[in-house]
Each structure stands twice: as C-alpha cells, then as structure tokens.
Amino acid sequence: MCKAWEEQKEEGRKTEVFDSVQCGDYSTARGAQKLNLSIDEFKKQMMAAGFSIPQ
C-alpha cells in the first residue's frame, strides 16, 4: 500500500478511537491502549484533534 493511504488509514483509526472516548464507549485509558500511547499523550492528541475528554 502507498504511504499516503497508510497515513490516512491511521488518522481514520485515531478519529474513531477519539470519538469512542468522547461518546463514553471507551475510557481514556482504553483509548490510549488501543493507539499504543501513554494516557497523557493520548489526551494531548485527542484535544489537538478537536475532541473533548469526558469528565
């Protein structure tokens, strides 16, 4: 697969996980685990993408 397709696929996956966390389907810890990120890095990327972190 071409590199651009892989990058687009990865961004789509992140968006899906971020949306699932925002909606309460996943915890922040589970979202971070699914994307192989630390919880702090996950929160940083999620907010940078325009999503809000549930309380």
All heavy atoms as atom14 arrays in JSON, in Angstrom:
{
  "sequence": "MCKAWEEQKEEGRKTEVFDSVQCGDYSTARGAQKLNLSIDEFKKQMMAAGFSIPQ",
  "atom14_mask": [
    [1, 1, 1, 1, 1, 1, 1, 1, 0, 0, 0, 0, 0, 0],
    [1, 1, 1, 1, 1, 1, 0, 0, 0, 0, 0, 0, 0, 0],
    [1, 1, 1, 1, 1, 1, 1, 1, 1, 0, 0, 0, 0, 0],
    [1, 1, 1, 1, 1, 0, 0, 0, 0, 0, 0, 0, 0, 0],
    [1, 1, 1, 1, 1, 1, 1, 1, 1, 1, 1, 1, 1, 1],
    [1, 1, 1, 1, 1, 1, 1, 1, 1, 0, 0, 0, 0, 0],
    [1, 1, 1, 1, 1, 1, 1, 1, 1, 0, 0, 0, 0, 0],
    [1, 1, 1, 1, 1, 1, 1, 1, 1, 0, 0, 0, 0, 0],
    [1, 1, 1, 1, 1, 1, 1, 1, 1, 0, 0, 0, 0, 0],
    [1, 1, 1, 1, 1, 1, 1, 1, 1, 0, 0, 0, 0, 0],
    [1, 1, 1, 1, 1, 1, 1, 1, 1, 0, 0, 0, 0, 0],
    [1, 1, 1, 1, 0, 0, 0, 0, 0, 0, 0, 0, 0, 0],
    [1, 1, 1, 1, 1, 1, 1, 1, 1, 1, 1, 0, 0, 0],
    [1, 1, 1, 1, 1, 1, 1, 1, 1, 0, 0, 0, 0, 0],
    [1, 1, 1, 1, 1, 1, 1, 0, 0, 0, 0, 0, 0, 0],
    [1, 1, 1, 1, 1, 1, 1, 1, 1, 0, 0, 0, 0, 0],
    [1, 1, 1, 1, 1, 1, 1, 0, 0, 0, 0, 0, 0, 0],
    [1, 1, 1, 1, 1, 1, 1, 1, 1, 1, 1, 0, 0, 0],
    [1, 1, 1, 1, 1, 1, 1, 1, 0, 0, 0, 0, 0, 0],
    [1, 1, 1, 1, 1, 1, 0, 0, 0, 0, 0, 0, 0, 0],
    [1, 1, 1, 1, 1, 1, 1, 0, 0, 0, 0, 0, 0, 0],
    [1, 1, 1, 1, 1, 1, 1, 1, 1, 0, 0, 0, 0, 0],
    [1, 1, 1, 1, 1, 1, 0, 0, 0, 0, 0, 0, 0, 0],
    [1, 1, 1, 1, 0, 0, 0, 0, 0, 0, 0, 0, 0, 0],
    [1, 1, 1, 1, 1, 1, 1, 1, 0, 0, 0, 0, 0, 0],
    [1, 1, 1, 1, 1, 1, 1, 1, 1, 1, 1, 1, 0, 0],
    [1, 1, 1, 1, 1, 1, 0, 0, 0, 0, 0, 0, 0, 0],
    [1, 1, 1, 1, 1, 1, 1, 0, 0, 0, 0, 0, 0, 0],
    [1, 1, 1, 1, 1, 0, 0, 0, 0, 0, 0, 0, 0, 0],
    [1, 1, 1, 1, 1, 1, 1, 1, 1, 1, 1, 0, 0, 0],
    [1, 1, 1, 1, 0, 0, 0, 0, 0, 0, 0, 0, 0, 0],
    [1, 1, 1, 1, 1, 0, 0, 0, 0, 0, 0, 0, 0, 0],
    [1, 1, 1, 1, 1, 1, 1, 1, 1, 0, 0, 0, 0, 0],
    [1, 1, 1, 1, 1, 1, 1, 1, 1, 0, 0, 0, 0, 0],
    [1, 1, 1, 1, 1, 1, 1, 1, 0, 0, 0, 0, 0, 0],
    [1, 1, 1, 1, 1, 1, 1, 1, 0, 0, 0, 0, 0, 0],
    [1, 1, 1, 1, 1, 1, 1, 1, 0, 0, 0, 0, 0, 0],
    [1, 1, 1, 1, 1, 1, 0, 0, 0, 0, 0, 0, 0, 0],
    [1, 1, 1, 1, 1, 1, 1, 1, 0, 0, 0, 0, 0, 0],
    [1, 1, 1, 1, 1, 1, 1, 1, 0, 0, 0, 0, 0, 0],
    [1, 1, 1, 1, 1, 1, 1, 1, 1, 0, 0, 0, 0, 0],
    [1, 1, 1, 1, 1, 1, 1, 1, 1, 1, 1, 0, 0, 0],
    [1, 1, 1, 1, 1, 1, 1, 1, 1, 0, 0, 0, 0, 0],
    [1, 1, 1, 1, 1, 1, 1, 1, 1, 0, 0, 0, 0, 0],
    [1, 1, 1, 1, 1, 1, 1, 1, 1, 0, 0, 0, 0, 0],
    [1, 1, 1, 1, 1, 1, 1, 1, 0, 0, 0, 0, 0, 0],
    [1, 1, 1, 1, 1, 1, 1, 1, 0, 0, 0, 0, 0, 0],
    [1, 1, 1, 1, 1, 0, 0, 0, 0, 0, 0, 0, 0, 0],
    [1, 1, 1, 1, 1, 0, 0, 0, 0, 0, 0, 0, 0, 0],
    [1, 1, 1, 1, 0, 0, 0, 0, 0, 0, 0, 0, 0, 0],
    [1, 1, 1, 1, 1, 1, 1, 1, 1, 1, 1, 0, 0, 0],
    [1, 1, 1, 1, 1, 1, 0, 0, 0, 0, 0, 0, 0, 0],
    [1, 1, 1, 1, 1, 1, 1, 1, 0, 0, 0, 0, 0, 0],
    [1, 1, 1, 1, 1, 1, 1, 0, 0, 0, 0, 0, 0, 0],
    [1, 1, 1, 1, 1, 1, 1, 1, 1, 0, 0, 0, 0, 0]
  ],
  "atom14_positions": [
    [[0.84, -1.19, 0.0], [0.0, 0.0, 0.0], [0.88, 1.25, 0.0], [1.95, 1.24, 0.56], [-0.86, -0.01, 1.25], [-2.33, -0.16, 0.97], [-3.32, -0.04, 2.45], [-3.53, -1.77, 2.8], [0.0, 0.0, 0.0], [0.0, 0.0, 0.0], [0.0, 0.0, 0.0], [0.0, 0.0, 0.0], [0.0, 0.0, 0.0], [0.0, 0.0, 0.0]],
    [[0.39, 2.31, -0.59], [1.2, 3.52, -0.62], [1.18, 4.2, 0.74], [0.27, 4.01, 1.55], [0.73, 4.45, -1.73], [-0.74, 5.39, -1.36], [0.0, 0.0, 0.0], [0.0, 0.0, 0.0], [0.0, 0.0, 0.0], [0.0, 0.0, 0.0], [0.0, 0.0, 0.0], [0.0, 0.0, 0.0], [0.0, 0.0, 0.0], [0.0, 0.0, 0.0]],
    [[2.21, 4.99, 0.97], [2.38, 5.65, 2.26], [1.22, 6.58, 2.6], [0.76, 6.62, 3.74], [3.7, 6.41, 2.28], [4.02, 7.01, 3.61], [5.37, 7.68, 3.62], [5.62, 8.28, 4.99], [6.93, 8.85, 5.12], [0.0, 0.0, 0.0], [0.0, 0.0, 0.0], [0.0, 0.0, 0.0], [0.0, 0.0, 0.0], [0.0, 0.0, 0.0]],
    [[0.74, 7.32, 1.62], [-0.37, 8.26, 1.86], [-1.61, 7.5, 2.34], [-2.33, 7.97, 3.24], [-0.68, 9.05, 0.6], [0.0, 0.0, 0.0], [0.0, 0.0, 0.0], [0.0, 0.0, 0.0], [0.0, 0.0, 0.0], [0.0, 0.0, 0.0], [0.0, 0.0, 0.0], [0.0, 0.0, 0.0], [0.0, 0.0, 0.0], [0.0, 0.0, 0.0]],
    [[-1.88, 6.35, 1.75], [-3.03, 5.55, 2.16], [-2.88, 5.08, 3.6], [-3.82, 5.11, 4.38], [-3.21, 4.37, 1.21], [-4.28, 3.43, 1.64], [-4.11, 2.18, 2.15], [-5.7, 3.65, 1.65], [-5.31, 1.61, 2.45], [-6.31, 2.5, 2.15], [-6.5, 4.72, 1.27], [-7.68, 2.37, 2.29], [-7.87, 4.58, 1.42], [-8.45, 3.43, 1.91]],
    [[-1.68, 4.62, 3.96], [-1.42, 4.16, 5.33], [-1.63, 5.29, 6.33], [-2.21, 5.09, 7.39], [0.0, 3.59, 5.45], [0.15, 2.22, 4.86], [-0.68, 1.16, 5.56], [-0.83, 1.2, 6.79], [-1.19, 0.29, 4.84], [0.0, 0.0, 0.0], [0.0, 0.0, 0.0], [0.0, 0.0, 0.0], [0.0, 0.0, 0.0], [0.0, 0.0, 0.0]],
    [[-1.14, 6.48, 6.01], [-1.29, 7.63, 6.91], [-2.77, 8.0, 7.06], [-3.22, 8.3, 8.17], [-0.5, 8.83, 6.39], [0.99, 8.64, 6.52], [1.8, 9.75, 5.88], [1.22, 10.71, 5.34], [3.04, 9.63, 5.88], [0.0, 0.0, 0.0], [0.0, 0.0, 0.0], [0.0, 0.0, 0.0], [0.0, 0.0, 0.0], [0.0, 0.0, 0.0]],
    [[-3.5, 7.97, 5.96], [-4.93, 8.29, 6.01], [-5.68, 7.25, 6.83], [-6.57, 7.58, 7.62], [-5.47, 8.36, 4.59], [-6.84, 8.95, 4.49], [-7.26, 9.14, 3.05], [-6.75, 8.49, 2.14], [-8.19, 10.04, 2.82], [0.0, 0.0, 0.0], [0.0, 0.0, 0.0], [0.0, 0.0, 0.0], [0.0, 0.0, 0.0], [0.0, 0.0, 0.0]],
    [[-5.32, 6.01, 6.67], [-5.94, 4.92, 7.43], [-5.68, 5.09, 8.93], [-6.6, 4.93, 9.74], [-5.38, 3.58, 6.94], [-5.97, 2.38, 7.58], [-5.36, 1.12, 6.98], [-5.68, -0.1, 7.79], [-5.0, -1.28, 7.27], [0.0, 0.0, 0.0], [0.0, 0.0, 0.0], [0.0, 0.0, 0.0], [0.0, 0.0, 0.0], [0.0, 0.0, 0.0]],
    [[-4.45, 5.44, 9.29], [-4.11, 5.65, 10.7], [-4.87, 6.83, 11.29], [-5.36, 6.76, 12.42], [-2.6, 5.86, 10.85], [-2.15, 6.04, 12.28], [-2.42, 4.85, 13.18], [-2.48, 3.71, 12.7], [-2.58, 5.07, 14.41], [0.0, 0.0, 0.0], [0.0, 0.0, 0.0], [0.0, 0.0, 0.0], [0.0, 0.0, 0.0], [0.0, 0.0, 0.0]],
    [[-5.0, 7.91, 10.54], [-5.75, 9.08, 11.02], [-7.22, 8.71, 11.22], [-7.85, 9.15, 12.19], [-5.61, 10.25, 10.05], [-4.29, 10.96, 10.16], [-3.97, 11.47, 11.55], [-4.83, 12.15, 12.16], [-2.87, 11.18, 12.04], [0.0, 0.0, 0.0], [0.0, 0.0, 0.0], [0.0, 0.0, 0.0], [0.0, 0.0, 0.0], [0.0, 0.0, 0.0]],
    [[-7.78, 7.93, 10.33], [-9.16, 7.48, 10.48], [-9.35, 6.63, 11.71], [-10.35, 6.76, 12.42], [0.0, 0.0, 0.0], [0.0, 0.0, 0.0], [0.0, 0.0, 0.0], [0.0, 0.0, 0.0], [0.0, 0.0, 0.0], [0.0, 0.0, 0.0], [0.0, 0.0, 0.0], [0.0, 0.0, 0.0], [0.0, 0.0, 0.0], [0.0, 0.0, 0.0]],
    [[-8.38, 5.78, 12.0], [-8.44, 4.94, 13.21], [-8.4, 5.82, 14.46], [-9.16, 5.61, 15.39], [-7.29, 3.95, 13.21], [-7.22, 3.12, 14.47], [-6.44, 1.84, 14.27], [-6.07, 1.18, 15.49], [-6.89, 0.64, 16.37], [-8.18, 0.71, 16.17], [-6.45, 0.04, 17.46], [0.0, 0.0, 0.0], [0.0, 0.0, 0.0], [0.0, 0.0, 0.0]],
    [[-7.49, 6.79, 14.47], [-7.4, 7.7, 15.62], [-8.72, 8.43, 15.83], [-9.2, 8.52, 16.95], [-6.28, 8.74, 15.41], [-4.92, 8.25, 15.7], [-3.93, 9.4, 15.57], [-2.54, 8.98, 15.89], [-1.6, 10.11, 15.8], [0.0, 0.0, 0.0], [0.0, 0.0, 0.0], [0.0, 0.0, 0.0], [0.0, 0.0, 0.0], [0.0, 0.0, 0.0]],
    [[-9.29, 8.93, 14.75], [-10.56, 9.66, 14.84], [-11.64, 8.76, 15.43], [-12.42, 9.2, 16.28], [-10.98, 10.18, 13.45], [-9.97, 11.08, 12.99], [-12.32, 10.89, 13.51], [0.0, 0.0, 0.0], [0.0, 0.0, 0.0], [0.0, 0.0, 0.0], [0.0, 0.0, 0.0], [0.0, 0.0, 0.0], [0.0, 0.0, 0.0], [0.0, 0.0, 0.0]],
    [[-11.7, 7.52, 15.0], [-12.7, 6.58, 15.51], [-12.51, 6.33, 17.01], [-13.47, 6.33, 17.78], [-12.61, 5.26, 14.75], [-13.64, 4.24, 15.19], [-15.08, 4.66, 14.94], [-15.33, 5.39, 13.98], [-15.95, 4.26, 15.74], [0.0, 0.0, 0.0], [0.0, 0.0, 0.0], [0.0, 0.0, 0.0], [0.0, 0.0, 0.0], [0.0, 0.0, 0.0]],
    [[-11.27, 6.15, 17.44], [-11.0, 5.93, 18.87], [-11.31, 7.19, 19.67], [-11.95, 7.13, 20.73], [-9.54, 5.46, 19.09], [-9.21, 5.39, 20.58], [-9.32, 4.09, 18.44], [0.0, 0.0, 0.0], [0.0, 0.0, 0.0], [0.0, 0.0, 0.0], [0.0, 0.0, 0.0], [0.0, 0.0, 0.0], [0.0, 0.0, 0.0], [0.0, 0.0, 0.0]],
    [[-10.89, 8.36, 19.17], [-11.19, 9.62, 19.86], [-12.7, 9.8, 20.02], [-13.18, 10.18, 21.09], [-10.61, 10.82, 19.11], [-9.1, 10.89, 19.08], [-8.47, 11.65, 18.11], [-8.32, 10.22, 19.99], [-7.09, 11.75, 18.06], [-6.93, 10.3, 19.96], [-6.32, 11.07, 18.99], [0.0, 0.0, 0.0], [0.0, 0.0, 0.0], [0.0, 0.0, 0.0]],
    [[-13.44, 9.53, 18.96], [-14.89, 9.66, 19.01], [-15.49, 8.69, 20.03], [-16.4, 9.05, 20.78], [-15.49, 9.43, 17.62], [-16.97, 9.7, 17.58], [-17.38, 10.81, 17.95], [-17.73, 8.8, 17.17], [0.0, 0.0, 0.0], [0.0, 0.0, 0.0], [0.0, 0.0, 0.0], [0.0, 0.0, 0.0], [0.0, 0.0, 0.0], [0.0, 0.0, 0.0]],
    [[-14.98, 7.47, 20.07], [-15.49, 6.47, 21.02], [-15.24, 6.89, 22.46], [-16.07, 6.66, 23.33], [-14.84, 5.11, 20.74], [-15.27, 4.61, 19.49], [0.0, 0.0, 0.0], [0.0, 0.0, 0.0], [0.0, 0.0, 0.0], [0.0, 0.0, 0.0], [0.0, 0.0, 0.0], [0.0, 0.0, 0.0], [0.0, 0.0, 0.0], [0.0, 0.0, 0.0]],
    [[-14.09, 7.51, 22.71], [-13.8, 8.0, 24.06], [-14.71, 9.19, 24.39], [-15.3, 9.25, 25.47], [-12.3, 8.38, 24.21], [-12.05, 9.1, 25.53], [-11.44, 7.13, 24.11], [0.0, 0.0, 0.0], [0.0, 0.0, 0.0], [0.0, 0.0, 0.0], [0.0, 0.0, 0.0], [0.0, 0.0, 0.0], [0.0, 0.0, 0.0], [0.0, 0.0, 0.0]],
    [[-14.84, 10.11, 23.47], [-15.69, 11.29, 23.69], [-17.13, 10.87, 23.99], [-17.79, 11.47, 24.84], [-15.64, 12.21, 22.48], [-16.45, 13.48, 22.64], [-16.25, 14.43, 21.49], [-15.32, 15.23, 21.51], [-17.09, 14.35, 20.49], [0.0, 0.0, 0.0], [0.0, 0.0, 0.0], [0.0, 0.0, 0.0], [0.0, 0.0, 0.0], [0.0, 0.0, 0.0]],
    [[-17.62, 9.85, 23.31], [-19.0, 9.37, 23.49], [-19.17, 8.49, 24.72], [-20.29, 8.14, 25.1], [-19.45, 8.59, 22.27], [-19.66, 9.61, 20.81], [0.0, 0.0, 0.0], [0.0, 0.0, 0.0], [0.0, 0.0, 0.0], [0.0, 0.0, 0.0], [0.0, 0.0, 0.0], [0.0, 0.0, 0.0], [0.0, 0.0, 0.0], [0.0, 0.0, 0.0]],
    [[-18.05, 8.1, 25.34], [-18.12, 7.27, 26.53], [-18.11, 5.77, 26.25], [-18.29, 4.98, 27.17], [0.0, 0.0, 0.0], [0.0, 0.0, 0.0], [0.0, 0.0, 0.0], [0.0, 0.0, 0.0], [0.0, 0.0, 0.0], [0.0, 0.0, 0.0], [0.0, 0.0, 0.0], [0.0, 0.0, 0.0], [0.0, 0.0, 0.0], [0.0, 0.0, 0.0]],
    [[-17.89, 5.38, 25.0], [-17.82, 3.95, 24.68], [-16.54, 3.31, 25.21], [-16.53, 2.14, 25.57], [-17.89, 3.73, 23.16], [-19.22, 4.18, 22.57], [-20.23, 4.18, 23.31], [-19.24, 4.53, 21.39], [0.0, 0.0, 0.0], [0.0, 0.0, 0.0], [0.0, 0.0, 0.0], [0.0, 0.0, 0.0], [0.0, 0.0, 0.0], [0.0, 0.0, 0.0]],
    [[-15.45, 4.09, 25.22], [-14.16, 3.64, 25.76], [-13.74, 4.61, 26.85], [-14.02, 5.81, 26.76], [-13.04, 3.67, 24.72], [-13.15, 2.77, 23.54], [-12.56, 3.14, 22.33], [-13.79, 1.55, 23.58], [-12.62, 2.33, 21.21], [-13.86, 0.73, 22.46], [-13.27, 1.13, 21.28], [-13.32, 0.33, 20.18], [0.0, 0.0, 0.0], [0.0, 0.0, 0.0]],
    [[-12.98, 4.13, 27.82], [-12.34, 5.01, 28.79], [-11.12, 5.64, 28.11], [-10.65, 5.17, 27.07], [-11.89, 4.22, 30.01], [-10.84, 3.33, 29.65], [0.0, 0.0, 0.0], [0.0, 0.0, 0.0], [0.0, 0.0, 0.0], [0.0, 0.0, 0.0], [0.0, 0.0, 0.0], [0.0, 0.0, 0.0], [0.0, 0.0, 0.0], [0.0, 0.0, 0.0]],
    [[-10.6, 6.69, 28.71], [-9.39, 7.32, 28.19], [-8.24, 6.32, 28.2], [-7.48, 6.24, 27.24], [-9.03, 8.56, 29.03], [-10.16, 9.44, 29.06], [-7.85, 9.3, 28.45], [0.0, 0.0, 0.0], [0.0, 0.0, 0.0], [0.0, 0.0, 0.0], [0.0, 0.0, 0.0], [0.0, 0.0, 0.0], [0.0, 0.0, 0.0], [0.0, 0.0, 0.0]],
    [[-8.15, 5.53, 29.26], [-7.08, 4.53, 29.35], [-7.2, 3.49, 28.23], [-6.2, 3.1, 27.62], [-7.12, 3.85, 30.7], [0.0, 0.0, 0.0], [0.0, 0.0, 0.0], [0.0, 0.0, 0.0], [0.0, 0.0, 0.0], [0.0, 0.0, 0.0], [0.0, 0.0, 0.0], [0.0, 0.0, 0.0], [0.0, 0.0, 0.0], [0.0, 0.0, 0.0]],
    [[-8.42, 3.07, 27.92], [-8.63, 2.08, 26.86], [-8.3, 2.68, 25.49], [-7.69, 2.03, 24.64], [-10.05, 1.55, 26.89], [-10.36, 0.53, 25.83], [-9.58, -0.75, 26.04], [-9.96, -1.72, 25.02], [-9.11, -2.51, 24.4], [-7.83, -2.5, 24.72], [-9.52, -3.37, 23.48], [0.0, 0.0, 0.0], [0.0, 0.0, 0.0], [0.0, 0.0, 0.0]],
    [[-8.69, 3.93, 25.27], [-8.36, 4.59, 24.02], [-6.85, 4.7, 23.83], [-6.33, 4.43, 22.74], [0.0, 0.0, 0.0], [0.0, 0.0, 0.0], [0.0, 0.0, 0.0], [0.0, 0.0, 0.0], [0.0, 0.0, 0.0], [0.0, 0.0, 0.0], [0.0, 0.0, 0.0], [0.0, 0.0, 0.0], [0.0, 0.0, 0.0], [0.0, 0.0, 0.0]],
    [[-6.15, 5.07, 24.88], [-4.69, 5.17, 24.82], [-4.08, 3.81, 24.51], [-3.17, 3.69, 23.68], [-4.15, 5.72, 26.13], [0.0, 0.0, 0.0], [0.0, 0.0, 0.0], [0.0, 0.0, 0.0], [0.0, 0.0, 0.0], [0.0, 0.0, 0.0], [0.0, 0.0, 0.0], [0.0, 0.0, 0.0], [0.0, 0.0, 0.0], [0.0, 0.0, 0.0]],
    [[-4.61, 2.78, 25.14], [-4.11, 1.42, 24.91], [-4.32, 1.01, 23.46], [-3.43, 0.43, 22.83], [-4.82, 0.46, 25.86], [-4.37, -0.98, 25.74], [-5.17, -1.89, 26.65], [-6.39, -1.72, 26.8], [-4.5, -2.85, 27.24], [0.0, 0.0, 0.0], [0.0, 0.0, 0.0], [0.0, 0.0, 0.0], [0.0, 0.0, 0.0], [0.0, 0.0, 0.0]],
    [[-5.48, 1.3, 22.91], [-5.79, 0.92, 21.52], [-4.85, 1.6, 20.52], [-4.57, 1.04, 19.46], [-7.24, 1.22, 21.18], [-8.22, 0.27, 21.87], [-9.63, 0.55, 21.49], [-10.28, -0.34, 20.5], [-9.87, -1.64, 20.19], [0.0, 0.0, 0.0], [0.0, 0.0, 0.0], [0.0, 0.0, 0.0], [0.0, 0.0, 0.0], [0.0, 0.0, 0.0]],
    [[-4.37, 2.8, 20.85], [-3.47, 3.52, 19.95], [-2.0, 3.41, 20.37], [-1.14, 4.08, 19.79], [-3.89, 4.99, 19.86], [-5.27, 5.24, 19.26], [-5.57, 6.74, 19.23], [-5.38, 4.66, 17.86], [0.0, 0.0, 0.0], [0.0, 0.0, 0.0], [0.0, 0.0, 0.0], [0.0, 0.0, 0.0], [0.0, 0.0, 0.0], [0.0, 0.0, 0.0]],
    [[-1.74, 2.59, 21.36], [-0.36, 2.39, 21.85], [0.3, 3.71, 22.27], [1.43, 3.99, 21.89], [0.5, 1.68, 20.8], [0.0, 0.29, 20.5], [-0.36, -0.45, 21.41], [-0.04, -0.07, 19.24], [0.0, 0.0, 0.0], [0.0, 0.0, 0.0], [0.0, 0.0, 0.0], [0.0, 0.0, 0.0], [0.0, 0.0, 0.0], [0.0, 0.0, 0.0]],
    [[-0.45, 4.52, 23.02], [0.04, 5.79, 23.51], [-0.06, 5.83, 25.04], [-0.88, 5.12, 25.62], [-0.8, 6.95, 22.95], [-0.81, 7.15, 21.44], [-1.89, 8.17, 21.06], [0.54, 7.59, 20.95], [0.0, 0.0, 0.0], [0.0, 0.0, 0.0], [0.0, 0.0, 0.0], [0.0, 0.0, 0.0], [0.0, 0.0, 0.0], [0.0, 0.0, 0.0]],
    [[0.75, 6.7, 25.65], [0.55, 6.95, 27.08], [-0.77, 7.71, 27.23], [-1.26, 8.32, 26.27], [1.7, 7.78, 27.65], [1.65, 9.1, 27.14], [0.0, 0.0, 0.0], [0.0, 0.0, 0.0], [0.0, 0.0, 0.0], [0.0, 0.0, 0.0], [0.0, 0.0, 0.0], [0.0, 0.0, 0.0], [0.0, 0.0, 0.0], [0.0, 0.0, 0.0]],
    [[-1.34, 7.69, 28.41], [-2.6, 8.39, 28.64], [-2.41, 9.9, 28.4], [-3.25, 10.53, 27.77], [-3.16, 8.09, 30.04], [-3.59, 6.62, 30.11], [-4.34, 9.0, 30.36], [-4.01, 6.15, 31.48], [0.0, 0.0, 0.0], [0.0, 0.0, 0.0], [0.0, 0.0, 0.0], [0.0, 0.0, 0.0], [0.0, 0.0, 0.0], [0.0, 0.0, 0.0]],
    [[-1.3, 10.45, 28.87], [-1.06, 11.89, 28.67], [-0.93, 12.23, 27.2], [-1.5, 13.23, 26.73], [0.2, 12.33, 29.43], [-0.01, 12.37, 30.93], [-1.17, 12.46, 31.39], [1.0, 12.32, 31.66], [0.0, 0.0, 0.0], [0.0, 0.0, 0.0], [0.0, 0.0, 0.0], [0.0, 0.0, 0.0], [0.0, 0.0, 0.0], [0.0, 0.0, 0.0]],
    [[-0.2, 11.42, 26.44], [-0.04, 11.68, 25.01], [-1.37, 11.5, 24.28], [-1.7, 12.26, 23.37], [1.02, 10.75, 24.4], [1.29, 11.01, 22.93], [1.81, 12.41, 22.61], [2.44, 13.06, 23.46], [1.57, 12.86, 21.47], [0.0, 0.0, 0.0], [0.0, 0.0, 0.0], [0.0, 0.0, 0.0], [0.0, 0.0, 0.0], [0.0, 0.0, 0.0]],
    [[-2.15, 10.52, 24.69], [-3.46, 10.3, 24.09], [-4.35, 11.53, 24.29], [-4.96, 12.02, 23.35], [-4.12, 9.06, 24.7], [-5.51, 8.81, 24.18], [-5.71, 8.16, 22.98], [-6.63, 9.24, 24.9], [-6.99, 7.94, 22.49], [-7.91, 9.02, 24.42], [-8.09, 8.37, 23.21], [0.0, 0.0, 0.0], [0.0, 0.0, 0.0], [0.0, 0.0, 0.0]],
    [[-4.41, 12.03, 25.52], [-5.23, 13.21, 25.82], [-4.77, 14.41, 25.0], [-5.58, 15.16, 24.47], [-5.17, 13.54, 27.31], [-5.94, 12.57, 28.18], [-5.8, 12.97, 29.65], [-6.58, 12.06, 30.56], [-6.44, 12.47, 31.97], [0.0, 0.0, 0.0], [0.0, 0.0, 0.0], [0.0, 0.0, 0.0], [0.0, 0.0, 0.0], [0.0, 0.0, 0.0]],
    [[-3.45, 14.59, 24.9], [-2.89, 15.7, 24.14], [-3.31, 15.62, 22.67], [-3.78, 16.6, 22.09], [-1.36, 15.67, 24.26], [-0.64, 16.75, 23.52], [0.86, 16.59, 23.75], [1.64, 17.37, 22.72], [3.08, 17.1, 22.82], [0.0, 0.0, 0.0], [0.0, 0.0, 0.0], [0.0, 0.0, 0.0], [0.0, 0.0, 0.0], [0.0, 0.0, 0.0]],
    [[-3.17, 14.45, 22.07], [-3.53, 14.28, 20.66], [-5.04, 14.4, 20.46], [-5.5, 14.96, 19.46], [-3.04, 12.93, 20.14], [-1.55, 12.88, 19.96], [-1.08, 11.63, 19.24], [-1.83, 10.99, 18.51], [0.17, 11.26, 19.47], [0.0, 0.0, 0.0], [0.0, 0.0, 0.0], [0.0, 0.0, 0.0], [0.0, 0.0, 0.0], [0.0, 0.0, 0.0]],
    [[-5.81, 13.89, 21.41], [-7.27, 13.95, 21.29], [-7.75, 15.4, 21.3], [-8.57, 15.8, 20.48], [-7.91, 13.15, 22.43], [-9.4, 13.02, 22.32], [-10.03, 11.85, 23.52], [-11.77, 12.24, 23.45], [0.0, 0.0, 0.0], [0.0, 0.0, 0.0], [0.0, 0.0, 0.0], [0.0, 0.0, 0.0], [0.0, 0.0, 0.0], [0.0, 0.0, 0.0]],
    [[-7.22, 16.19, 22.22], [-7.62, 17.6, 22.3], [-7.12, 18.37, 21.08], [-7.84, 19.23, 20.56], [-7.12, 18.22, 23.6], [-7.86, 17.66, 24.81], [-7.54, 18.47, 26.4], [-5.81, 18.7, 26.43], [0.0, 0.0, 0.0], [0.0, 0.0, 0.0], [0.0, 0.0, 0.0], [0.0, 0.0, 0.0], [0.0, 0.0, 0.0], [0.0, 0.0, 0.0]],
    [[-5.93, 18.06, 20.59], [-5.39, 18.72, 19.4], [-6.25, 18.43, 18.17], [-6.34, 19.26, 17.26], [-3.95, 18.28, 19.16], [0.0, 0.0, 0.0], [0.0, 0.0, 0.0], [0.0, 0.0, 0.0], [0.0, 0.0, 0.0], [0.0, 0.0, 0.0], [0.0, 0.0, 0.0], [0.0, 0.0, 0.0], [0.0, 0.0, 0.0], [0.0, 0.0, 0.0]],
    [[-6.89, 17.27, 18.17], [-7.76, 16.89, 17.04], [-9.17, 17.49, 17.17], [-10.01, 17.28, 16.3], [-7.85, 15.37, 16.96], [0.0, 0.0, 0.0], [0.0, 0.0, 0.0], [0.0, 0.0, 0.0], [0.0, 0.0, 0.0], [0.0, 0.0, 0.0], [0.0, 0.0, 0.0], [0.0, 0.0, 0.0], [0.0, 0.0, 0.0], [0.0, 0.0, 0.0]],
    [[-9.41, 18.23, 18.27], [-10.68, 18.91, 18.42], [-11.75, 18.14, 19.2], [-12.91, 18.53, 19.21], [0.0, 0.0, 0.0], [0.0, 0.0, 0.0], [0.0, 0.0, 0.0], [0.0, 0.0, 0.0], [0.0, 0.0, 0.0], [0.0, 0.0, 0.0], [0.0, 0.0, 0.0], [0.0, 0.0, 0.0], [0.0, 0.0, 0.0], [0.0, 0.0, 0.0]],
    [[-11.34, 17.07, 19.85], [-12.27, 16.29, 20.66], [-12.19, 16.72, 22.11], [-11.18, 17.25, 22.55], [-11.96, 14.8, 20.55], [-12.26, 14.21, 19.19], [-11.3, 14.22, 18.19], [-13.5, 13.66, 18.92], [-11.57, 13.69, 16.94], [-13.78, 13.14, 17.68], [-12.81, 13.15, 16.69], [0.0, 0.0, 0.0], [0.0, 0.0, 0.0], [0.0, 0.0, 0.0]],
    [[-13.26, 16.49, 22.86], [-13.23, 16.8, 24.29], [-13.14, 15.51, 25.08], [-13.67, 14.47, 24.68], [-14.48, 17.59, 24.7], [-15.65, 16.86, 24.41], [0.0, 0.0, 0.0], [0.0, 0.0, 0.0], [0.0, 0.0, 0.0], [0.0, 0.0, 0.0], [0.0, 0.0, 0.0], [0.0, 0.0, 0.0], [0.0, 0.0, 0.0], [0.0, 0.0, 0.0]],
    [[-12.48, 15.59, 26.2], [-12.28, 14.44, 27.06], [-13.38, 14.43, 28.1], [-13.56, 15.42, 28.82], [-10.89, 14.48, 27.72], [-9.83, 14.43, 26.62], [-10.72, 13.34, 28.71], [-8.44, 14.7, 27.08], [0.0, 0.0, 0.0], [0.0, 0.0, 0.0], [0.0, 0.0, 0.0], [0.0, 0.0, 0.0], [0.0, 0.0, 0.0], [0.0, 0.0, 0.0]],
    [[-14.14, 13.33, 28.2], [-15.23, 13.28, 29.18], [-14.7, 13.35, 30.61], [-13.59, 12.91, 30.89], [-15.92, 11.96, 28.91], [-15.1, 11.22, 27.93], [-14.03, 12.11, 27.43], [0.0, 0.0, 0.0], [0.0, 0.0, 0.0], [0.0, 0.0, 0.0], [0.0, 0.0, 0.0], [0.0, 0.0, 0.0], [0.0, 0.0, 0.0], [0.0, 0.0, 0.0]],
    [[-15.51, 13.89, 31.49], [-15.12, 14.0, 32.9], [-15.34, 12.73, 33.65], [-16.16, 11.99, 33.56], [-15.9, 15.13, 33.56], [-15.65, 16.46, 32.91], [-14.18, 16.88, 32.9], [-13.45, 16.62, 33.86], [-13.74, 17.49, 31.84], [0.0, 0.0, 0.0], [0.0, 0.0, 0.0], [0.0, 0.0, 0.0], [0.0, 0.0, 0.0], [0.0, 0.0, 0.0]]
  ]
}
